[in-house]
Structure formats: structure tokens, C-alpha cells
Amino acid sequence: MKQLIGFLSVSLLLSLPVLAQEKGARGGVKGVGGGHIPSHGPAPARAAKPNVAEHPTFSDKAGHPEAPHVHASGDKWVGHDTGKDDPHYHLDHPFEHGHFTGGIGKGHVWRLAGGGPGRFWFGGFYFSVAPYDVGYCGDWLWTTDQIVIYDDPDHIGWYLAYNVRLGTYVHVEFLGNS
């Protein structure tokens, strides 16, 4: 009996990598995340697309996240299409704390050093996730995930923080640096 239990335990341990293969390298899902870094941020939205749902879904393919994300093939930014007048991203005082000067886009990968959606930091720079986007970063690891900051071409005062592991992104406001 002990041998059977031992055999089943070893078999289960050996099968875990097979079960994890559906996900991409380092945590993303097939075609999203897994270490991919987009070569550029999103293009400006061509036409405003109204937000009908309070929190729309962005799962455009089987297995893709419900959060805004970037396809590893072709760098398509899924979910960045509401245009300049989206009230969810209106700021009365854009860039109130200045502009982020730490490096934008591919080639500037930052490791999160603490906090959470309300206030997080890396490299002495502080940010906050847009209230409307907080539900899209619940699986971020705030002390270890790598992110890349991109300019938001549509929403003045906001940046886009792209999670390299997951392939998802959220709108973030720069809060200053130390």
C-alpha cells in the first residue's frame, strides 16, 4: 500500500509540468504575456467606442484574460479603444505630480517593489492604478512582477503599465518620485 501511495505521489508530481504547459512561459496564457514585451504602446483610438458595460470583458479568444491585454503575436492592444473622451480616465489636473522620467517602452523593464493598486512603486517612482482598472490587476504580484510603462495616446495624464508575466495592462497615474 505504501508503494502504491508513493507511486501515485511521484506520478502526480511529475504530471504538474504537463498541466502547466497550457500557460505560457513564466505565467502568461498562450499568446499573451509569458515574458513578451510589446515593441510599442497602443495607437490612438480611431473612433470612440462607448463603454456599455461597467466593466467589460476583454477575453477575445479562448483562454485569454478578462483584463485588457496585448497579443504576443503582432502586439495588438486589446481593450484600448474607447477614445479620448472616456469619462473613466478623466483627470481634473493631468500630470499633477509631473511626468514620469524613468524610461518609457521596451528596453525599460521595472520590477515592482511594493504596495498595491492604490499606490505602488519601483526605482523610486510612485504610481496609482486608475480606479476603473483596479479589478484588472488582482493577480499582479506587487513585489516581484516586472512591468513596462508606455505612454497613453488617448487619455491625458495617464500611462499604461504592462505586466510582462501576465500580458495584461492597466492605466496608471504618476504620483512622483523620491
N, CA and C atoms as an extended XYZ file, in Angstrom:
534
Properties=species:S:1:pos:R:3:atomname:S:1:resname:S:1:resid:I:1 pbc="F F F"
N         0.816       -1.191        0.000 N   MET     1
C         0.000        0.000        0.000 CA  MET     1
C         0.864        1.260        0.000 C   MET     1
N         1.943        1.228        0.810 N   LYS     2
C         2.843        2.383        0.864 CA  LYS     2
C         3.489        2.618       -0.497 C   LYS     2
N         3.833        1.530       -1.190 N   GLN     3
C         4.441        1.679       -2.510 CA  GLN     3
C         3.455        2.296       -3.496 C   GLN     3
N         2.187        1.914       -3.429 N   LEU     4
C         1.169        2.457       -4.310 CA  LEU     4
C         0.980        3.953       -4.057 C   LEU     4
N         0.910        4.346       -2.806 N   ILE     5
C         0.768        5.764       -2.452 CA  ILE     5
C         2.007        6.537       -2.914 C   ILE     5
N         3.181        5.960       -2.706 N   GLY     6
C         4.415        6.604       -3.157 CA  GLY     6
C         4.445        6.764       -4.670 C   GLY     6
N         4.034        5.708       -5.368 N   PHE     7
C         3.997        5.761       -6.831 CA  PHE     7
C         3.018        6.837       -7.316 C   PHE     7
N         1.824        6.895       -6.723 N   LEU     8
C         0.825        7.893       -7.103 CA  LEU     8
C         1.316        9.313       -6.792 C   LEU     8
N         1.995        9.485       -5.684 N   SER     9
C         2.526       10.809       -5.325 CA  SER     9
C         3.570       11.276       -6.336 C   SER     9
N         4.485       10.380       -6.677 N   VAL    10
C         5.515       10.726       -7.664 CA  VAL    10
C         4.879       11.005       -9.023 C   VAL    10
N         3.899       10.199       -9.412 N   SER    11
C         3.216       10.412      -10.695 CA  SER    11
C         2.532       11.767      -10.737 C   SER    11
N         1.898       12.134       -9.649 N   LEU    12
C         1.234       13.431       -9.578 CA  LEU    12
C         2.255       14.567       -9.698 C   LEU    12
N         3.352       14.461       -8.989 N   LEU    13
C         4.389       15.496       -9.067 CA  LEU    13
C         4.962       15.616      -10.477 C   LEU    13
N         5.147       14.496      -11.142 N   LEU    14
C         5.701       14.524      -12.494 CA  LEU    14
C         4.703       15.052      -13.515 C   LEU    14
N         3.410       14.975      -13.210 N   SER    15
C         2.404       15.443      -14.161 CA  SER    15
C         2.141       16.942      -14.048 C   SER    15
N         2.568       17.589      -12.994 N   LEU    16
C         2.322       19.025      -12.826 CA  LEU    16
C         2.873       19.868      -13.969 C   LEU    16
N         4.097       19.623      -14.444 N   PRO    17
C         4.570       20.423      -15.580 CA  PRO    17
C         3.695       20.276      -16.822 C   PRO    17
N         3.140       19.094      -17.043 N   VAL    18
C         2.263       18.889      -18.188 CA  VAL    18
C         1.004       19.727      -18.039 C   VAL    18
N         0.439       19.763      -16.847 N   LEU    19
C        -0.748       20.570      -16.602 CA  LEU    19
C        -0.465       22.053      -16.782 C   LEU    19
N         0.737       22.482      -16.458 N   ALA    20
C         1.091       23.899      -16.555 CA  ALA    20
C         1.453       24.319      -17.974 C   ALA    20
N         1.609       23.380      -18.888 N   GLN    21
C         2.043       23.738      -20.230 CA  GLN    21
C         1.034       24.564      -20.992 C   GLN    21
N        -0.228       24.534      -20.638 N   GLU    22
C        -1.222       25.359      -21.327 CA  GLU    22
C        -0.891       26.838      -21.156 C   GLU    22
N        -0.303       27.149      -20.019 N   LYS    23
C         0.107       28.528      -19.794 CA  LYS    23
C         1.443       28.751      -20.464 C   LYS    23
N         1.691       30.001      -20.867 N   GLY    24
C         2.956       30.337      -21.497 CA  GLY    24
C         4.073       30.372      -20.477 C   GLY    24
N         5.282       30.605      -20.947 N   ALA    25
C         6.444       30.666      -20.080 CA  ALA    25
C         6.240       31.730      -19.012 C   ALA    25
N         6.584       31.406      -17.796 N   ARG    26
C         6.575       32.337      -16.670 CA  ARG    26
C         5.206       32.927      -16.358 C   ARG    26
N         4.105       32.257      -16.654 N   GLY    27
C         2.823       32.668      -16.106 CA  GLY    27
C         1.789       33.205      -17.056 C   GLY    27
N         2.093       33.541      -18.259 N   GLY    28
C         1.079       34.055      -19.173 CA  GLY    28
C         0.252       32.923      -19.751 C   GLY    28
N        -0.771       33.265      -20.525 N   VAL    29
C        -1.538       32.245      -21.223 CA  VAL    29
C        -1.080       32.236      -22.671 C   VAL    29
N        -1.429       31.201      -23.386 N   LYS    30
C        -0.975       31.062      -24.765 CA  LYS    30
C        -1.279       32.316      -25.581 C   LYS    30
N        -0.227       32.936      -26.100 N   GLY    31
C        -0.376       34.120      -26.944 CA  GLY    31
C        -0.423       35.439      -26.205 C   GLY    31
N        -0.357       35.393      -24.854 N   VAL    32
C        -0.426       36.607      -24.044 CA  VAL    32
C         0.580       36.493      -22.900 C   VAL    32
N         1.401       37.524      -22.707 N   GLY    33
C         2.323       37.561      -21.570 CA  GLY    33
C         3.453       36.565      -21.709 C   GLY    33
N         3.788       35.915      -20.596 N   GLY    34
C         4.837       34.913      -20.595 CA  GLY    34
C         6.211       35.464      -20.906 C   GLY    34
N         6.441       36.741      -20.635 N   GLY    35
C         7.734       37.355      -20.880 CA  GLY    35
C         7.783       38.236      -22.111 C   GLY    35
N         6.730       38.215      -22.941 N   HIS    36
C         6.710       39.060      -24.136 CA  HIS    36
C         6.574       40.527      -23.739 C   HIS    36
N         7.363       41.387      -24.380 N   ILE    37
C         7.281       42.831      -24.165 CA  ILE    37
C         6.927       43.481      -25.495 C   ILE    37
N         5.800       44.203      -25.540 N   PRO    38
C         5.408       44.864      -26.800 CA  PRO    38
C         6.471       45.856      -27.259 C   PRO    38
N         6.685       45.918      -28.563 N   SER    39
C         7.695       46.823      -29.106 CA  SER    39
C         7.238       48.274      -29.070 C   SER    39
N         5.937       48.502      -28.877 N   HIS    40
C         5.394       49.865      -28.853 CA  HIS    40
C         4.096       49.868      -28.065 C   HIS    40
N         3.673       51.051      -27.660 N   GLY    41
C         2.391       51.194      -26.991 CA  GLY    41
C         1.266       51.166      -28.003 C   GLY    41
N         0.036       51.337      -27.537 N   PRO    42
C        -1.105       51.300      -28.452 CA  PRO    42
C        -1.162       52.541      -29.328 C   PRO    42
N        -1.759       52.397      -30.491 N   ALA    43
C        -2.022       53.549      -31.359 CA  ALA    43
C        -3.219       54.296      -30.785 C   ALA    43
N        -3.356       55.578      -31.094 N   PRO    44
C        -4.565       56.283      -30.655 CA  PRO    44
C        -5.807       55.597      -31.217 C   PRO    44
N        -6.885       55.622      -30.443 N   ALA    45
C        -8.136       55.017      -30.902 CA  ALA    45
C        -8.651       55.778      -32.109 C   ALA    45
N        -9.101       55.059      -33.115 N   ARG    46
C        -9.604       55.693      -34.344 CA  ARG    46
C       -10.919       56.402      -34.100 C   ARG    46
N       -11.821       55.739      -33.434 N   ALA    47
C       -13.131       56.322      -33.125 CA  ALA    47
C       -13.523       55.878      -31.733 C   ALA    47
N       -14.183       56.753      -31.030 N   ALA    48
C       -14.589       56.415      -29.674 CA  ALA    48
C       -15.556       55.245      -29.687 C   ALA    48
N       -15.313       54.285      -28.812 N   LYS    49
C       -16.182       53.125      -28.652 CA  LYS    49
C       -16.768       53.232      -27.248 C   LYS    49
N       -18.060       53.466      -27.139 N   PRO    50
C       -18.632       53.671      -25.806 CA  PRO    50
C       -18.493       52.446      -24.920 C   PRO    50
N       -18.265       52.708      -23.631 N   ASN    51
C       -18.214       51.636      -22.641 CA  ASN    51
C       -19.637       51.331      -22.220 C   ASN    51
N       -20.222       50.291      -22.788 N   VAL    52
C       -21.599       49.935      -22.480 CA  VAL    52
C       -21.669       49.271      -21.112 C   VAL    52
N       -20.785       48.339      -20.865 N   ALA    53
C       -20.770       47.637      -19.587 CA  ALA    53
C       -19.910       48.397      -18.588 C   ALA    53
N       -20.266       48.300      -17.321 N   GLU    54
C       -19.464       48.974      -16.297 CA  GLU    54
C       -18.045       48.427      -16.291 C   GLU    54
N       -17.895       47.120      -16.409 N   HIS    55
C       -16.569       46.515      -16.540 CA  HIS    55
C       -16.640       45.471      -17.643 C   HIS    55
N       -16.331       45.880      -18.852 N   PRO    56
C       -16.413       44.956      -19.982 CA  PRO    56
C       -15.387       43.837      -19.879 C   PRO    56
N       -15.628       42.785      -20.611 N   THR    57
C       -14.677       41.678      -20.680 CA  THR    57
C       -13.788       41.873      -21.902 C   THR    57
N       -12.564       41.437      -21.785 N   PHE    58
C       -11.621       41.600      -22.883 CA  PHE    58
C       -11.082       40.259      -23.371 C   PHE    58
N       -11.699       39.169      -22.939 N   SER    59
C       -11.279       37.843      -23.353 CA  SER    59
C       -11.737       37.630      -24.796 C   SER    59
N       -10.861       37.943      -25.723 N   ASP    60
C       -11.203       37.888      -27.141 CA  ASP    60
C       -10.958       36.529      -27.782 C   ASP    60
N       -10.269       35.641      -27.083 N   LYS    61
C       -10.007       34.285      -27.559 CA  LYS    61
C       -10.075       33.350      -26.367 C   LYS    61
N       -10.330       32.094      -26.626 N   ALA    62
C       -10.380       31.108      -25.549 CA  ALA    62
C        -9.079       31.128      -24.760 C   ALA    62
N        -9.200       31.248      -23.459 N   GLY    63
C        -8.027       31.237      -22.595 CA  GLY    63
C        -7.380       32.592      -22.382 C   GLY    63
N        -7.810       33.624      -23.111 N   HIS    64
C        -7.226       34.948      -22.914 CA  HIS    64
C        -7.827       35.596      -21.677 C   HIS    64
N        -7.092       36.505      -21.043 N   PRO    65
C        -7.587       37.113      -19.801 CA  PRO    65
C        -8.803       38.006      -20.015 C   PRO    65
N        -9.570       38.175      -18.941 N   GLU    66
C       -10.721       39.071      -18.943 CA  GLU    66
C       -10.275       40.526      -18.857 C   GLU    66
N        -9.015       40.756      -18.592 N   ALA    67
C        -8.447       42.097      -18.444 CA  ALA    67
C        -7.903       42.600      -19.786 C   ALA    67
N        -7.739       43.915      -19.923 N   PRO    68
C        -7.053       44.430      -21.111 CA  PRO    68
C        -5.683       43.754      -21.234 C   PRO    68
N        -5.319       43.368      -22.455 N   HIS    69
C        -4.074       42.628      -22.643 CA  HIS    69
C        -3.482       42.906      -24.021 C   HIS    69
N        -2.272       42.384      -24.231 N   VAL    70
C        -1.569       42.565      -25.504 CA  VAL    70
C        -1.259       41.191      -26.080 C   VAL    70
N        -1.613       41.000      -27.352 N   HIS    71
C        -1.274       39.749      -28.031 CA  HIS    71
C         0.229       39.729      -28.312 C   HIS    71
N         0.865       38.623      -27.954 N   ALA    72
C         2.297       38.485      -28.188 CA  ALA    72
C         2.615       38.488      -29.679 C   ALA    72
N         1.707       37.995      -30.489 N   SER    73
C         1.895       37.997      -31.932 CA  SER    73
C         1.256       39.262      -32.510 C   SER    73
N         2.062       40.191      -32.951 N   GLY    74
C         1.553       41.408      -33.566 CA  GLY    74
C         1.351       42.582      -32.628 C   GLY    74
N         1.575       42.388      -31.332 N   ASP    75
C         1.450       43.482      -30.352 CA  ASP    75
C         0.119       44.222      -30.437 C   ASP    75
N        -0.989       43.482      -30.589 N   LYS    76
C        -2.316       44.103      -30.611 CA  LYS    76
C        -2.752       44.384      -29.174 C   LYS    76
N        -3.066       45.659      -28.885 N   TRP    77
C        -3.513       46.083      -27.564 CA  TRP    77
C        -5.029       45.928      -27.492 C   TRP    77
N        -5.485       44.852      -26.886 N   VAL    78
C        -6.910       44.569      -26.756 CA  VAL    78
C        -7.470       45.401      -25.601 C   VAL    78
N        -8.517       46.180      -25.887 N   GLY    79
C        -9.184       46.948      -24.848 CA  GLY    79
C        -8.846       48.420      -24.815 C   GLY    79
N        -7.889       48.848      -25.613 N   HIS    80
C        -7.548       50.274      -25.617 CA  HIS    80
C        -8.203       50.924      -26.833 C   HIS    80
N        -9.538       51.108      -26.736 N   ASP    81
C       -10.274       51.568      -27.912 CA  ASP    81
C       -11.432       52.499      -27.585 C   ASP    81
N       -11.441       53.067      -26.388 N   THR    82
C       -12.582       53.906      -26.006 CA  THR    82
C       -12.426       55.374      -26.410 C   THR    82
N       -11.256       55.784      -26.828 N   GLY    83
C       -11.061       57.151      -27.306 CA  GLY    83
C       -10.793       58.171      -26.212 C   GLY    83
N       -10.536       59.394      -26.656 N   LYS    84
C       -10.110       60.469      -25.766 CA  LYS    84
C       -11.153       60.893      -24.743 C   LYS    84
N       -12.418       60.735      -25.031 N   ASP    85
C       -13.462       61.261      -24.151 CA  ASP    85
C       -14.017       60.235      -23.163 C   ASP    85
N       -13.296       59.166      -22.912 N   ASP    86
C       -13.767       58.167      -21.961 CA  ASP    86
C       -13.773       58.781      -20.558 C   ASP    86
N       -14.942       58.930      -19.952 N   PRO    87
C       -15.011       59.588      -18.635 CA  PRO    87
C       -14.316       58.817      -17.518 C   PRO    87
N       -14.064       57.527      -17.717 N   HIS    88
C       -13.381       56.737      -16.691 CA  HIS    88
C       -11.938       57.186      -16.489 C   HIS    88
N       -11.380       57.867      -17.474 N   TYR    89
C        -9.968       58.270      -17.391 CA  TYR    89
C        -9.794       59.786      -17.436 C   TYR    89
N       -10.819       60.501      -17.034 N   HIS    90
C       -10.711       61.962      -16.973 CA  HIS    90
C        -9.964       62.359      -15.696 C   HIS    90
N        -9.011       63.274      -15.839 N   LEU    91
C        -8.308       63.830      -14.687 CA  LEU    91
C        -8.496       65.347      -14.703 C   LEU    91
N        -8.878       65.916      -13.579 N   ASP    92
C        -9.020       67.373      -13.495 CA  ASP    92
C        -7.676       68.066      -13.632 C   ASP    92
N        -6.620       67.430      -13.113 N   HIS    93
C        -5.275       68.013      -13.155 CA  HIS    93
C        -4.279       66.990      -13.710 C   HIS    93
N        -4.247       66.807      -15.040 N   PRO    94
C        -3.315       65.829      -15.623 CA  PRO    94
C        -1.863       66.179      -15.285 C   PRO    94
N        -1.084       65.174      -15.032 N   PHE    95
C         0.343       65.314      -14.710 CA  PHE    95
C         0.557       66.232      -13.509 C   PHE    95
N        -0.350       66.144      -12.548 N   GLU    96
C        -0.291       66.974      -11.341 CA  GLU    96
C         1.035       66.806      -10.597 C   GLU    96
N         1.623       65.630      -10.682 N   HIS    97
C         2.880       65.351       -9.978 CA  HIS    97
C         4.074       65.297      -10.930 C   HIS    97
N         3.914       65.847      -12.119 N   GLY    98
C         4.974       65.832      -13.117 CA  GLY    98
C         4.857       64.654      -14.061 C   GLY    98
N         5.841       64.527      -14.907 N   HIS    99
C         5.889       63.440      -15.888 CA  HIS    99
C         6.878       62.376      -15.421 C   HIS    99
N         6.568       61.137      -15.735 N   PHE   100
C         7.467       60.032      -15.436 CA  PHE   100
C         8.691       60.147      -16.328 C   PHE   100
N         9.879       60.145      -15.737 N   THR   101
C        11.126       60.325      -16.490 CA  THR   101
C        12.039       59.105      -16.430 C   THR   101
N        11.510       57.986      -15.940 N   GLY   102
C        12.348       56.815      -15.724 CA  GLY   102
C        12.599       55.950      -16.939 C   GLY   102
N        11.942       56.196      -18.028 N   GLY   103
C        12.130       55.383      -19.225 CA  GLY   103
C        10.835       54.720      -19.650 C   GLY   103
N        10.447       54.973      -20.877 N   ILE   104
C         9.175       54.508      -21.424 CA  ILE   104
C         9.427       53.423      -22.467 C   ILE   104
N         8.594       52.399      -22.462 N   GLY   105
C         8.585       51.406      -23.526 CA  GLY   105
C         9.608       50.298      -23.379 C   GLY   105
N         9.633       49.469      -24.424 N   LYS   106
C        10.522       48.308      -24.462 CA  LYS   106
C        11.951       48.771      -24.200 C   LYS   106
N        12.669       48.028      -23.419 N   GLY   107
C        14.028       48.411      -23.055 CA  GLY   107
C        14.086       49.034      -21.664 C   GLY   107
N        12.919       49.288      -21.074 N   HIS   108
C        12.846       49.853      -19.722 CA  HIS   108
C        11.911       48.983      -18.894 C   HIS   108
N        12.438       47.882      -18.409 N   VAL   109
C        11.649       46.937      -17.630 CA  VAL   109
C        11.907       47.199      -16.150 C   VAL   109
N        10.831       47.346      -15.392 N   TRP   110
C        10.914       47.672      -13.975 CA  TRP   110
C        10.342       46.525      -13.148 C   TRP   110
N        10.943       46.264      -11.987 N   ARG   111
C        10.419       45.248      -11.070 CA  ARG   111
C         9.659       45.970       -9.958 C   ARG   111
N         8.390       45.585       -9.786 N   LEU   112
C         7.585       46.182       -8.725 CA  LEU   112
C         8.240       45.906       -7.376 C   LEU   112
N         8.220       46.924       -6.509 N   ALA   113
C         8.919       46.811       -5.235 CA  ALA   113
C         7.990       46.885       -4.030 C   ALA   113
N         6.688       47.009       -4.258 N   GLY   114
C         5.769       47.019       -3.123 CA  GLY   114
C         4.517       47.815       -3.400 C   GLY   114
N         3.616       47.746       -2.421 N   GLY   115
C         2.372       48.487       -2.500 CA  GLY   115
C         1.237       47.653       -3.036 C   GLY   115
N         0.338       48.321       -3.736 N   GLY   116
C        -0.842       47.700       -4.308 CA  GLY   116
C        -1.455       48.678       -5.287 C   GLY   116
N        -2.649       48.428       -5.757 N   PRO   117
C        -3.246       49.290       -6.777 CA  PRO   117
C        -3.344       50.765       -6.380 C   PRO   117
N        -3.607       51.041       -5.102 N   GLY   118
C        -3.748       52.428       -4.660 CA  GLY   118
C        -2.456       53.215       -4.705 C   GLY   118
N        -1.345       52.532       -4.492 N   ARG   119
C        -0.025       53.171       -4.548 CA  ARG   119
C         1.023       52.069       -4.623 C   ARG   119
N         1.776       52.051       -5.696 N   PHE   120
C         2.859       51.081       -5.837 CA  PHE   120
C         4.102       51.805       -6.314 C   PHE   120
N         5.244       51.126       -6.247 N   TRP   121
C         6.495       51.806       -6.573 CA  TRP   121
C         7.531       50.854       -7.145 C   TRP   121
N         8.504       51.462       -7.770 N   PHE   122
C         9.690       50.780       -8.289 CA  PHE   122
C        10.711       51.865       -8.591 C   PHE   122
N        11.976       51.596       -8.354 N   GLY   123
C        13.056       52.518       -8.698 CA  GLY   123
C        12.877       53.931       -8.164 C   GLY   123
N        12.174       54.114       -7.062 N   GLY   124
C        11.946       55.437       -6.506 CA  GLY   124
C        10.806       56.205       -7.169 C   GLY   124
N        10.060       55.552       -8.061 N   PHE   125
C         8.913       56.168       -8.744 CA  PHE   125
C         7.621       55.581       -8.168 C   PHE   125
N         6.617       56.430       -8.010 N   TYR   126
C         5.350       56.018       -7.406 CA  TYR   126
C         4.197       56.218       -8.386 C   TYR   126
N         3.274       55.253       -8.392 N   PHE   127
C         2.130       55.267       -9.293 CA  PHE   127
C         0.879       54.812       -8.558 C   PHE   127
N        -0.268       55.063       -9.172 N   SER   128
C        -1.547       54.580       -8.686 CA  SER   128
C        -2.353       54.081       -9.886 C   SER   128
N        -3.035       52.950       -9.708 N   VAL   129
C        -3.872       52.385      -10.767 CA  VAL   129
C        -5.177       53.182      -10.839 C   VAL   129
N        -5.650       53.443      -12.047 N   ALA   130
C        -6.931       54.127      -12.236 CA  ALA   130
C        -8.024       53.351      -11.499 C   ALA   130
N        -8.890       54.037      -10.761 N   PRO   131
C        -9.952       53.332      -10.034 CA  PRO   131
C       -10.756       52.377      -10.924 C   PRO   131
N       -11.019       52.769      -12.144 N   TYR   132
C       -11.790       51.942      -13.072 CA  TYR   132
C       -11.064       50.644      -13.432 C   TYR   132
N        -9.742       50.626      -13.345 N   ASP   133
C        -8.938       49.470      -13.749 CA  ASP   133
C        -8.517       48.554      -12.599 C   ASP   133
N        -8.815       48.912      -11.359 N   VAL   134
C        -8.340       48.129      -10.214 CA  VAL   134
C        -8.731       46.660      -10.329 C   VAL   134
N        -9.898       46.367      -10.826 N   GLY   135
C       -10.339       44.978      -10.960 CA  GLY   135
C        -9.545       44.162      -11.963 C   GLY   135
N        -8.742       44.813      -12.764 N   TYR   136
C        -7.971       44.117      -13.797 CA  TYR   136
C        -6.551       43.760      -13.355 C   TYR   136
N        -6.175       44.118      -12.133 N   CYS   137
C        -4.805       43.819      -11.691 CA  CYS   137
C        -4.786       43.009      -10.397 C   CYS   137
N        -5.857       42.293      -10.127 N   GLY   138
C        -5.947       41.497       -8.911 CA  GLY   138
C        -4.944       40.362       -8.831 C   GLY   138
N        -4.415       39.916       -9.964 N   ASP   139
C        -3.449       38.815       -9.955 CA  ASP   139
C        -2.010       39.291      -10.131 C   ASP   139
N        -1.787       40.611      -10.040 N   TRP   140
C        -0.425       41.137      -10.117 CA  TRP   140
C         0.302       40.839       -8.804 C   TRP   140
N         1.586       40.557       -8.902 N   LEU   141
C         2.429       40.340       -7.731 CA  LEU   141
C         3.191       41.645       -7.483 C   LEU   141
N         2.760       42.391       -6.476 N   TRP   142
C         3.208       43.773       -6.275 CA  TRP   142
C         4.634       43.899       -5.766 C   TRP   142
N         5.291       42.802       -5.450 N   THR   143
C         6.689       42.876       -5.002 CA  THR   143
C         7.651       42.155       -5.940 C   THR   143
N         7.138       41.546       -7.002 N   THR   144
C         8.055       40.803       -7.877 CA  THR   144
C         7.784       40.947       -9.369 C   THR   144
N         6.565       41.250       -9.775 N   ASP   145
C         6.269       41.307      -11.209 CA  ASP   145
C         7.081       42.391      -11.906 C   ASP   145
N         7.390       42.132      -13.157 N   GLN   146
C         8.055       43.125      -13.994 CA  GLN   146
C         6.996       43.850      -14.816 C   GLN   146
N         7.158       45.154      -14.939 N   ILE   147
C         6.241       45.946      -15.748 CA  ILE   147
C         7.030       46.851      -16.674 C   ILE   147
N         6.356       47.303      -17.720 N   VAL   148
C         6.892       48.284      -18.650 CA  VAL   148
C         5.861       49.401      -18.725 C   VAL   148
N         6.323       50.641      -18.666 N   ILE   149
C         5.434       51.795      -18.738 CA  ILE   149
C         5.400       52.308      -20.177 C   ILE   149
N         4.200       52.556      -20.675 N   TYR   150
C         4.009       53.113      -22.012 CA  TYR   150
C         3.179       54.391      -21.890 C   TYR   150
N         3.379       55.317      -22.823 N   ASP   151
C         2.526       56.498      -22.891 CA  ASP   151
C         1.131       56.082      -23.312 C   ASP   151
N         0.121       56.746      -22.777 N   ASP   152
C        -1.251       56.527      -23.212 CA  ASP   152
C        -1.572       57.602      -24.243 C   ASP   152
N        -1.794       57.238      -25.500 N   PRO   153
C        -2.006       58.243      -26.538 CA  PRO   153
C        -3.380       58.909      -26.501 C   PRO   153
N        -4.307       58.374      -25.720 N   ASP   154
C        -5.675       58.890      -25.716 CA  ASP   154
C        -6.080       59.615      -24.441 C   ASP   154
N        -5.542       59.222      -23.318 N   HIS   155
C        -6.022       59.731      -22.034 CA  HIS   155
C        -4.935       60.567      -21.368 C   HIS   155
N        -5.106       61.865      -21.411 N   ILE   156
C        -4.101       62.808      -20.916 CA  ILE   156
C        -3.903       62.631      -19.412 C   ILE   156
N        -2.646       62.484      -19.022 N   GLY   157
C        -2.293       62.327      -17.619 CA  GLY   157
C        -2.115       60.886      -17.186 C   GLY   157
N        -2.415       59.951      -18.067 N   TRP   158
C        -2.303       58.530      -17.737 CA  TRP   158
C        -1.168       57.880      -18.522 C   TRP   158
N        -0.611       56.853      -17.916 N   TYR   159
C         0.333       55.954      -18.571 CA  TYR   159
C        -0.310       54.568      -18.561 C   TYR   159
N         0.276       53.648      -19.289 N   LEU   160
C        -0.164       52.257      -19.281 CA  LEU   160
C         0.947       51.414      -18.665 C   LEU   160
N         0.615       50.663      -17.632 N   ALA   161
C         1.575       49.752      -17.003 CA  ALA   161
C         1.260       48.352      -17.513 C   ALA   161
N         2.210       47.779      -18.247 N   TYR   162
C         2.063       46.458      -18.858 CA  TYR   162
C         2.785       45.430      -17.992 C   TYR   162
N         2.094       44.377      -17.586 N   ASN   163
C         2.661       43.313      -16.769 CA  ASN   163
C         3.274       42.264      -17.691 C   ASN   163
N         4.584       42.121      -17.638 N   VAL   164
C         5.319       41.226      -18.537 CA  VAL   164
C         4.931       39.769      -18.320 C   VAL   164
N         4.704       39.366      -17.090 N   ARG   165
C         4.357       37.972      -16.785 CA  ARG   165
C         2.977       37.608      -17.329 C   ARG   165
N         2.010       38.484      -17.125 N   LEU   166
C         0.628       38.173      -17.473 CA  LEU   166
C         0.201       38.664      -18.852 C   LEU   166
N         0.868       39.696      -19.360 N   GLY   167
C         0.466       40.275      -20.641 CA  GLY   167
C        -0.717       41.215      -20.535 C   GLY   167
N        -1.099       41.576      -19.314 N   THR   168
C        -2.212       42.491      -19.101 CA  THR   168
C        -1.678       43.891      -18.800 C   THR   168
N        -2.564       44.884      -18.903 N   TYR   169
C        -2.142       46.254      -18.602 CA  TYR   169
C        -3.275       47.023      -17.948 C   TYR   169
N        -2.893       48.081      -17.246 N   VAL   170
C        -3.850       48.979      -16.609 CA  VAL   170
C        -3.381       50.412      -16.801 C   VAL   170
N        -4.325       51.353      -16.673 N   HIS   171
C        -3.990       52.775      -16.702 CA  HIS   171
C        -3.440       53.160      -15.337 C   HIS   171
N        -2.333       53.893      -15.323 N   VAL   172
C        -1.725       54.326      -14.064 CA  VAL   172
C        -1.405       55.816      -14.116 C   VAL   172
N        -1.493       56.444      -12.968 N   GLU   173
C        -1.140       57.853      -12.826 CA  GLU   173
C         0.184       57.948      -12.067 C   GLU   173
N         1.081       58.788      -12.557 N   PHE   174
C         2.370       59.008      -11.898 CA  PHE   174
C         2.140       59.890      -10.674 C   PHE   174
N         2.668       59.449       -9.514 N   LEU   175
C         2.496       60.187       -8.268 CA  LEU   175
C         3.762       60.910       -7.827 C   LEU   175
N         4.836       60.779       -8.578 N   GLY   176
C         6.082       61.458       -8.233 CA  GLY   176
C         7.193       60.470       -7.930 C   GLY   176
N         8.339       61.013       -7.571 N   ASN   177
C         9.480       60.169       -7.251 CA  ASN   177
C        10.144       60.678       -5.974 C   ASN   177
N        10.948       59.796       -5.376 N   SER   178
C        11.598       60.129       -4.101 CA  SER   178
C        12.953       60.739       -4.335 C   SER   178
